[in-house]
Amino acid sequence: MGLKDKLAAGEFAVLAELEPPKGVDVTAFLGHAQRIKGRVDAVVVPEMSNAVMKLSSLGGCVLLAAKGLETILQVCCRDRNRLALQADLLAAAALGVPNVMAVEGEPPSFGDHHKARPVYDLELVELLQVIQKLTRGRDMSGVEMEGAPSFTMGATLNTGVLGAVPQELAALDQKLAAGAEFFVTPPVFDLEQLAGFVKHLAGRPVKIIPNVLLLKSVGMARAIDMHVKNVQMPRLLIERLKAAPDRVRECVEIAVELIQGVKAAGYSGVMISPLGWEERLPRILEAIS
């Protein structure tokens, strides 16, 4: 069952995020994918996350599709104008990529090419509208195309906002109107905080897929707590890591517990972000199966 059908049936979808390489040696990338094949519903291939130059999401998706994995293409407002975005979307559909996820993209100042010029020709909602229009057979200029793509469309949802819930709900309504079918959250470490945001949805038909980020150390947890906006890091979790005799094992256990909590709470799925610890994905997937 593909991701679209699984979401429609109300079944819990498991996504894994796999970073493509910074280079053309895709051996490790494909190896990690092979080890989780059949155990996840789709693989999200980020588009140069944190503005760090890497092999493109489209390239990564095509490589994985050739190995029989369902993929989710990230389309990013930061790097391409409306012509290039539409061209990439058509290429993705023609090459067998069934799902897309629209993201804004972090500014180039976050990454490793500080002189790069950001594009942001389209805002996130505009990009979703363009994807919706393409699936209806016309490009952004209204010109009829020779065959229309078919995508399951996703977007981001900032469930960690503090004091700006009405604005985020207004943006959510725009994304829903533009055809978004599922929503991935920022990294979630506090399920109660997430539940507090969800109470504001007021019956909106929103398929939420929380992002569970695999922590690597106490220092990483502290850095997220201090510097990452819209992500709440419970103090008890940091103390738990500090007290753990085997901190690597504890990091994996925390991820497993969060995923189990997400599933028990009735969310539409989960996205697991290993962030360099891809070799630990099989262990996590086995624990939650």
Secondary structure as GFF3:
##gff-version 3
##sequence-region A 1 289
A	DSSP	alpha_helix	3	8	.	.	.	ID=ss1
A	DSSP	beta_strand	13	17	.	.	.	ID=ss2
A	DSSP	alpha_helix	27	36	.	.	.	ID=ss3
A	DSSP	beta_strand	42	45	.	.	.	ID=ss4
A	DSSP	three_ten_helix	49	51	.	.	.	ID=ss5
A	DSSP	alpha_helix	57	66	.	.	.	ID=ss6
A	DSSP	beta_strand	71	76	.	.	.	ID=ss7
A	DSSP	alpha_helix	82	94	.	.	.	ID=ss8
A	DSSP	beta_strand	99	103	.	.	.	ID=ss9
A	DSSP	three_ten_helix	108	110	.	.	.	ID=ss10
A	DSSP	alpha_helix	124	135	.	.	.	ID=ss11
A	DSSP	beta_strand	152	156	.	.	.	ID=ss12
A	DSSP	alpha_helix	165	177	.	.	.	ID=ss13
A	DSSP	beta_strand	182	187	.	.	.	ID=ss14
A	DSSP	alpha_helix	191	198	.	.	.	ID=ss15
A	DSSP	three_ten_helix	199	201	.	.	.	ID=ss16
A	DSSP	beta_strand	208	213	.	.	.	ID=ss17
A	DSSP	alpha_helix	218	227	.	.	.	ID=ss18
A	DSSP	alpha_helix	235	243	.	.	.	ID=ss19
A	DSSP	alpha_helix	247	264	.	.	.	ID=ss20
A	DSSP	beta_strand	269	273	.	.	.	ID=ss21
A	DSSP	three_ten_helix	278	280	.	.	.	ID=ss22
A	DSSP	alpha_helix	281	288	.	.	.	ID=ss23
###
